[in-house]
């Protein structure tokens, strides 16, 4: 594992280590995300687009201009136990060739998957969804369920992201199509090989039983995973309590991220999350 330069921070931080730009499924350009974070009082930002590093240079430039600390980030799509799970990579070398090629492999096939999703939606009477979703994707190679969801909302089919996912875009619904994602081992090898820290993104969102979640976290730890996202925009107070306890039990660092995708769409704005619960070691201490 290569060694990256140390980044020094003040003792009390407003860190947001999970957000998205139009380089994946966000609504704002990367530089706009960074400006919004700085305006909201964020001290340390990581842009974590899905399977893409394209926005990092622009976001870092704005962060440096605003006097806000910035670390490289990415949200890697993996499959474990038949479910899609996301692993955050933080503070890595964005020029690492293995990481770049691994992410490119995940991105390949997204357009074909989108065509299959549109065909499935046509079978339940929803036409034109492929063209509608593609029109909303700044990078067609990263077309995602979120782009389909936005099109269906704009078309008046559903009122918001939650309802459109529950009706059409989760497993068992007519618009859900599986895709070949990375393995847990692959994602951790890429992140660690680039000198980064790996964290489980929003664990409260995965439909895993308690036993399966513990099994997943055990495998994640055994393979060198260091952190879990305790504070997430989608986490309830119960989630925060559960994953604080699991972080202590497994010895994980605790991460904090809004999962911001855009105004009026996300659970919470950049930098607006509560602080980490007492007694947890923040992941940014590993930087």
C-alpha positions in Angstrom: 0.0 0.0 0.0 1.5 3.3 -1.0 1.8 6.2 1.5 -0.1 9.4 0.9 0.9 12.8 2.4 -0.6 13.6 5.8 -3.5 16.0 5.9 -3.8 18.1 9.1 -7.1 19.3 10.4 -8.4 21.3 13.3 -9.7 19.2 16.3 -13.4 20.0 15.7 -14.6 19.3 12.2 -17.6 19.5 10.0 -16.7 16.7 7.6 -18.8 15.5 4.7 -17.3 12.4 3.2 -20.1 11.3 0.9 -21.6 13.3 -1.9 -22.2 13.2 -5.7 -21.9 15.4 -8.8 -23.1 15.1 -12.4 -20.0 12.9 -12.9 -22.3 10.1 -11.6 -25.9 10.6 -10.5 -25.8 14.0 -8.8 -27.5 17.1 -10.1 -24.7 19.7 -9.8 -21.2 19.9 -11.4 -18.4 18.9 -9.2 -17.2 22.5 -8.7 -20.7 23.5 -7.6 -20.8 20.7 -5.1 -17.6 21.9 -3.6 -18.7 25.6 -3.5 -22.0 24.6 -1.8 -20.0 22.5 0.8 -17.7 25.4 1.6 -20.7 27.8 1.8 -22.3 25.4 4.3 -19.3 25.4 6.6 -17.8 22.1 5.6 -14.2 21.8 6.8 -13.3 18.6 5.0 -15.0 17.3 1.9 -14.8 14.1 -0.1 -16.5 13.9 -3.5 -17.6 10.2 -3.9 -19.2 9.7 -7.3 -20.3 6.2 -8.2 -17.5 4.3 -9.9 -16.0 7.5 -11.3 -13.1 9.8 -10.4 -13.9 12.4 -13.1 -15.0 15.2 -10.8 -12.1 15.1 -8.3 -9.8 17.6 -10.0 -12.5 20.3 -10.4 -13.8 19.8 -6.8 -10.3 19.9 -5.3 -9.5 23.2 -7.2 -12.6 24.9 -5.8 -11.9 23.5 -2.3 -8.4 24.8 -2.3 -9.6 28.2 -3.4 -12.2 28.3 -0.6 -9.7 27.1 2.0 -11.6 23.9 2.6 -9.7 20.6 3.0 -10.4 17.9 0.4 -9.6 14.2 0.0 -10.2 12.1 -3.0 -13.3 9.8 -2.8 -15.3 7.3 -4.7 -18.3 5.1 -4.1 -17.6 1.6 -5.5 -20.6 -0.6 -6.5 -20.2 -4.2 -5.3 -22.3 -7.3 -5.0 -22.4 -9.3 -1.9 -25.0 -12.0 -0.9 -27.0 -11.2 -4.0 -27.4 -7.5 -3.0 -25.8 -4.3 -4.4 -23.7 -2.7 -1.6 -21.5 0.4 -1.8 -18.0 0.8 -0.5 -16.5 4.3 0.0 -12.9 4.8 -0.9 -11.3 7.8 0.8 -8.0 9.6 0.6 -6.4 7.5 -2.2 -4.1 8.3 -5.1 -6.5 9.1 -8.0 -3.8 8.3 -10.5 -3.6 4.6 -9.5 -4.0 2.5 -12.6 -5.6 -0.6 -11.0 -8.2 1.5 -9.3 -9.0 3.3 -12.6 -9.2 0.1 -14.6 -11.4 -1.5 -12.0 -13.9 1.3 -12.0 -13.9 1.3 -15.8 -14.9 -2.4 -15.7 -17.8 -1.6 -13.4 -19.0 1.2 -15.7 -19.0 -1.0 -18.7 -22.4 -2.5 -19.5 -24.5 0.3 -17.8 -26.0 1.4 -21.1 -27.0 -2.2 -22.0 -28.5 -2.6 -18.5 -30.4 0.7 -19.0 -31.9 -0.6 -22.3 -33.1 -3.7 -20.5 -34.6 -1.6 -17.7 -36.5 0.5 -20.3 -37.7 -2.7 -22.0 -39.1 -4.0 -18.7 -40.8 -0.7 -18.0 -42.4 -0.7 -21.4 -44.0 -4.0 -20.4 -45.9 -2.2 -17.6 -46.9 0.7 -19.9 -44.1 3.1 -19.3 -42.6 4.2 -22.7 -39.6 6.4 -23.6 -37.8 5.9 -20.3 -34.5 5.0 -22.0 -34.3 8.3 -23.9 -35.7 10.2 -21.0 -33.1 8.8 -18.6 -30.2 9.2 -21.1 -31.1 12.9 -21.5 -30.6 13.4 -17.8 -27.2 11.6 -17.6 -24.3 13.9 -18.1 -22.1 10.9 -18.6 -24.0 8.1 -20.5 -21.6 5.4 -19.3 -22.8 6.1 -15.8 -26.5 6.0 -16.5 -28.2 4.7 -13.3 -31.5 4.0 -11.6 -31.5 7.6 -10.4 -31.7 8.9 -13.9 -34.7 6.7 -14.6 -36.2 7.8 -11.3 -35.8 11.5 -12.2 -37.4 11.0 -15.6 -40.4 9.2 -14.1 -40.8 12.0 -11.6 -40.6 14.6 -14.3 -43.1 12.6 -16.3 -45.6 12.7 -13.4 -45.5 8.9 -12.9 -44.3 9.2 -9.3 -44.0 12.1 -6.9 -40.6 11.6 -5.4 -37.4 9.4 -5.4 -38.6 7.2 -2.6 -41.9 6.3 -4.2 -40.4 5.7 -7.7 -37.7 3.3 -6.4 -40.2 1.4 -4.3 -42.6 1.1 -7.2 -40.2 0.3 -10.1 -36.5 0.2 -9.3 -35.7 -2.1 -6.4 -35.3 -5.9 -6.6 -38.6 -7.6 -7.5 -40.1 -4.5 -9.2 -40.6 -4.2 -13.0 -37.7 -1.8 -13.8 -35.0 -3.5 -11.7 -32.3 -5.2 -13.7 -29.2 -6.8 -12.2 -25.7 -5.7 -13.2 -22.3 -7.4 -12.8 -20.7 -5.3 -10.0 -17.3 -5.7 -8.4 -16.7 -8.1 -5.5 -15.9 -7.0 -2.0 -12.4 -8.3 -2.4 -11.9 -6.4 -5.7 -13.1 -3.1 -4.2 -10.9 -3.4 -1.2 -7.9 -4.4 -3.2 -8.3 -1.4 -5.5 -8.8 1.1 -2.6 -6.0 -0.2 -0.5 -3.7 -0.5 -3.5 -4.2 3.2 -4.1 -3.3 4.0 -0.5 -6.9 4.7 0.6 -9.2 3.9 3.4 -12.4 1.8 2.8 -15.7 2.5 4.5 -19.1 0.8 4.2 -21.6 3.4 2.8 -25.0 3.9 4.5 -25.2 0.3 6.0 -28.7 1.0 7.2 -30.1 0.9 3.7 -29.2 -2.7 2.9 -31.8 -5.4 3.3 -29.6 -7.7 5.3 -30.7 -9.6 8.4 -28.8 -8.9 11.6 -26.9 -12.1 11.2 -26.0 -11.4 7.5 -24.9 -7.8 8.4 -22.6 -9.1 11.0 -21.2 -11.7 8.6 -20.7 -9.0 6.0 -19.0 -6.6 8.4 -16.8 -9.5 9.6 -15.7 -10.2 6.1 -15.2 -6.5 5.4 -12.9 -6.3 8.5 -11.0 -9.5 7.7 -10.2 -8.0 4.3 -8.8 -4.8 5.8 -11.9 -2.6 5.7 -11.5 0.2 8.3 -14.7 2.1 8.7 -18.5 2.3 8.5 -20.7 5.3 7.7 -22.5 5.9 11.0 -23.9 9.3 10.2 -25.6 9.2 6.8 -28.4 11.4 5.4 -30.6 8.3 5.1 -29.9 6.9 8.6 -32.6 7.1 11.2 -31.8 7.6 14.9 -32.2 3.8 15.3 -29.6 3.2 12.5 -27.2 5.6 14.2 -27.5 3.7 17.5 -27.1 0.3 15.8 -24.1 1.2 13.7 -22.4 3.2 16.5 -22.6 0.0 18.5 -21.3 -2.2 15.7 -18.5 0.3 15.0 -17.3 -0.1 18.6 -17.8 -3.9 18.6 -15.8 -4.4 15.4 -13.3 -1.7 16.0 -14.3 0.3 13.0 -13.6 4.0 12.5 -16.8 6.1 12.0 -17.5 8.0 8.9 -20.0 10.9 8.3 -21.5 11.8 5.0 -24.7 13.4 3.7 -25.0 11.4 0.5 -26.0 14.7 -1.1 -27.1 14.4 -4.7 -28.8 17.8 -5.2 -31.1 20.4 -3.8 -34.6 19.3 -3.1 -33.7 15.7 -3.8 -31.4 14.6 -0.9 -32.3 13.6 2.6 -30.0 16.4 4.0 -27.8 19.2 2.6 -24.0 19.2 2.6 -22.5 19.7 6.0 -25.8 19.6 7.8 -25.5 16.2 9.6 -25.3 16.0 13.4 -21.8 15.3 14.8 -20.7 11.7 15.3 -21.8 10.2 18.6 -19.4 10.4 21.5 -16.9 7.6 21.9 -16.3 6.9 18.2 -13.0 7.4 16.4 -13.6 9.5 13.3 -12.3 8.0 10.0 -10.5 11.3 9.1 -8.0 10.5 11.9 -6.7 7.9 9.6 -5.7 10.6 7.0 
